[in-house]
Amino acid sequence: MTWRSLLISKGGKLSLHQQQMLIQQEGNEFTVPLEDIAIVVVESRETVITLPLLSAFGLYGITLLSCDEQFLPCGQWLPFNQYYRQLKTLKLQLETSLPLKKQLWQRIVQQKIRNQAKVLSLCQLREKSERLLRLANLVKSGDKDNLEAQSAVIYFSGLFGTHFRRKEDNAINIHLNYAYTVVRSAVARSLVLYGWLPQLGLFHHSELNAFNLADDFIEPFRPLVDLLVWNLLEKELLSQNLSPLSKQQLIKILHHQLFFNQEKVSVLTAIDKSVASLQIALTQKNAALLQLPEIDTLQEYQYE
C-alpha cells in the first residue's frame, strides 16, 4: 500500500538502492521502500536524481513533482503503461457520449457543492451551508446554470471573508494553490495508473491542458484542502511565503480522512476508488455508478 508523500527540501542525491529510495544529504543517508511511496515533491534546486530511480518510480507508480524558484510545483513525472487493459479504457474514454459526460459532470459538481456545504457547517456557518445544499440539489446535467460558480461565491466569502478573491496573490491563495497542485498530481497519477488519458476531460477540454480529466476529478476533493487552509489560518500558521511547516501540513492532505461509500479511507485511496468507479460508469453507461468522496471532519487517516 502506498501511504507516504515525501518533501525533499534540502539538496543532496536521490538514488535507487535495493528497491528503496536512497536519500543522501549533508553526510547522512536515509532509505524509504518504494512500495510505500505515492508522491515525491522536490523543491531543492541542488537535488540530483538518478535515472535508475526515475525508472523505478515509473515501475512502482510513483509520481514526482519538481518546484520552481519560488518553491512552487511546476513539473510532474508520471508512470506510464501501468494498466493491463489500457486500450479498452482508451476506447471507453473516446466513445463516451456527450450526454453521459454531462451527467457525470453533474454528479461531480453536486458532490463538490455538498462537500463545500459540509466545510461551512464544520466552520459554524450553517445558514450558508444550507444554501449550498439547496443549490446542489438544483444542479442539472452539464451544470448548464453554472451553479458551481454561484456556490463558489457563497462558499469562499463565508470561509475567508467577503473581500476574498481566488485570483489575488495572498497567503490564503498561495497555500490553496500549493495543496491543490499536490492533490491534482495525485489524481493525475491515479488516472494514468488506471489507463486513462488525462488530456481528455469530461467537462474541461482546453487544448493547452494536459490534465483536463484530472481537473474534472479534483473538484470534490478541493473543499478538504480549503478546510485545511482555513484551519491553518485560524491557528495563525499562514505566512505570505510558504513555510516548511506549512508545506509539510499541505502535502499531508493526501493522508487525511474522507468517507467513501460509508467507509473511512485516506484521500489517496478515495482518489483511486473514484477513478476506478469511472470505468464502471462508462462501461454500463450509467453516471449514477460514479462514486465520489464525502467530507466528514478534518483529521488524518489512521493506517492499520
N, C-alpha and C positions, 0 to 999 in steps of 0.2 A: 504494500500500500504506500503511495506517495503522500507524505504528510509534512514535508519540510519546504519552506521557502527561504532562501538564503540571500542576505545582503552582503556584498563584498565592498567594503568602504575603504580598505587600505590597499596600497599597492603590493604586488607580490606575483607569485606564479601559481596558476591553476593547471593541474595535470592529472593524468589517469594513472592509478596505481591499484592493481588487483580489484577491478570493478568498483573502485571507490574514487571520489574526487579528492585529490591531494592538494591541500592549501598550504603554500609556503609563504610566510610573511614575517619579516624582521627577525629571521633566525628561528622562528617557531614553525612547527608543522602540525596540521590537523587533517583528519580524513573523515569523509562523510560517505556512507554507502549510496551508490547511485540509485538503487531501488527505492530509497526514501525520499528522493528529491523530486519536486514538481517544477519549481521555478528558481532560477538564479538571477539576481539583479546585481550587475557590476557597475559601480559608479566611479571607481578609482581609475584614472587615465594612465596609471603606472602598472596596471594589471596585464600580465602576459598569460594567454590561454593557449594550450597546445592543441594541435589538430586531432590527435587521438582522443582527447577529452571531448571535443566538439562532436566527433563521430559517435562516441559513446552516449552523449546527450541525445542524439538522434535515435539511437537504438533503444534507449530507455524512456523515450517520450518526454524528455526534459526540455523546457523552453528557457532561453537565455535573453535577458534584457540588458542592453547597453545604455549608458547615460551620457548626456551631453555635458558641456562646460558648466551648466547650471545644476548639474546632478539630477536632471530630469530624464526619464526613459525616452530614448529617441530611436532605438532599433530593436529588432526581435529576431531570434534564431528559433525556427520551429522544426520539429521532427517531420519526416517525410515518408510516405508509403508505409504507414504502420498498420492500416486496416486491411484485413484479408479479403474483403469484398468491396473494394473501393469503386470498381466500375459499376456495380449495382447501385451503390449510393449515389454516384455521379448521375446515372440515368434518372434516378428518382428526383434528384435536385433539378435537373434540366427539364423534366417533364411535368413539374408541379404547375398546376393551373393557376391563373391569376385569382379566381375566386377563393381557392384554397389558401393561397398566400395571404389574401386579405383577412380571411377568417383566423389564420394563425397569428397575424399581427394584432388582430382584435384581442385575442387571448393574452398576448404579451403585454399590450397596453393596459388591459384590465388588471392584470396581476401587478404591474408596476404601480398603478394608482392605488391599489389595495395595500401594497407594501408601504407606499408613501403615507397612506392613512394610518397604518399601524405605527409608523415612526412618529407621526404627530400625536397620536394617542399616548405613546410612551413618553413624549415630551410634555404631557399635560395640556395639549391643545386639542381638546376633544371636539369642540364645535367645528373647527376646520377639518378635523379627521372625518367627522360625519358627512361634511360636504363632499369630501373626496370619495367616500364610499358610495354616495349617491351618483357622483359622476361616473365612477367605474361601471355601475350598472347600466349607464346610458351609452357606453361605447359601442359603436356599430362596426360592422365588417369594414376593415381597412381604416378604421378611425376617421371616417370622412368628415366628421365635425371637428376634428383636431382637439379632442378633449384631453389628450396628453399635454398639449401646450397650456390649456386652461388650468389643468390641475397643477402644473408646474408653478404658475404664478401664485396660486393659493398656498402651495406647499412651501416654496422657498421663502416667501415673505413671512410665513408663520415660523419657519425654522430658524432663519437667520436675520429677520427684520425686514421691514417694508422697503428699506433703501438698498437691499442686497440685489446685485445683478450678477448672473452667472458669467458674463464675459469680462467682468472687471478683473484687474490684476491686484488681487489682495490675498491675505493669508488664507482665508477660507477656501477660495478657488484654487490656490496653489496646492493645498492639501487634498481637496476633492479630486483635482486632475491627476495628481500622483497616484492616488488609490484607484481611481477609475482605470488608469493605464495598466496597473497591476492586474486588476480583475479582467480587463479586456484581453490581456495577454493569456490569462488562464483559460478564458473562453475560446480564444483562437487555438490554443494548444489542444483543447478537448475536441474541437471541430475537426482539426486535422487528424487526430488520433482515430476518430470515428469515420474518416473517409470523406468528409465534406469539403467542398471548395469554399473557403471563407470569403472569396470575392463575390459570390452570388448570394445576395441577400433576399429576404422576404419583402422588406419594406425599403431599407436602404439600398441604393443602386448606383452610387457615384462611380463613374469610370476611373476616377483617380484614387479610389479607396480599395485597398487590398483586403479589407476586413469588414465588408458590408454585413455579412451574416453574423459576425461577432458583435457588431454594433446593434443588431437586432436582439441578440440573446442576452446582452449585458443589461438591458433595461430593467428587468425585475430585480436585479442584484444591486443596482445603483443606490436604492434607498438605504441599504445596510451601510454602505460607505458614508452616506450623508449622516446617518445616526452616529457612526464612529467619530466623524469630524465634529459634529455637534457636541459629543461627549468630551472631546479634547478641548473644544472651545470653552465649555462650561468649567473645565478644570484649569483653564488659563495656560494650556500647553501649546497653543498655536503661536508661531512666530512668522514674520514676513518671509524669512528663509527657512526652509525645511531643516529642522534639527535632526541629528542622528537618532534621537529617541523617537521623534515623530515618524520618521521613515520606518523604523522597526515596527512601530504600532500599526502603521498603514499597511505594510507588507503582510502583517499577521492577519489582515482581514480575510485572507484565504482560508484561515483556520478558525474562523468564528462559526457560530452555530446558526443553522436555519432549519425550518421544518420542510420536509419534502414527503408528500403523501403520508402525512401524520407520523413521520419518523424524524428524529433528530439526526442531522448529518452536518458535516463540515461544508463550507462554501465550495471547496474543490469537488466534493462528492456530489453536491447539488448541481453544479455545472455539468458534470459528467452524466448525471441522470436526466437532466433536462435535454441535453444533446441526444442522448440515446432514445428518448421518447419521440424526438422529431422523426426518426426513421419509421417508427410505428405509425405515427400520424400520417406521414406521407404514403406509406405502403397501403394503409387502409383508407386513405383519402378522407380522414376524419380529424378535423382540427381539435375536437374535444379530447383527443388522446395525447395532445401535447401537455406535459406536466411541468409545472414551474414552482419555484420555491416560495415559501411564506416566511415572513419575519415574525419572530416570537419576542426576543429580547436581545440585548447586546451582551454576549458572553462568548468566550472561546469554547470550541468544541472539545470535549474530553475524549481523546482517543483511548481505546481499550488496549 
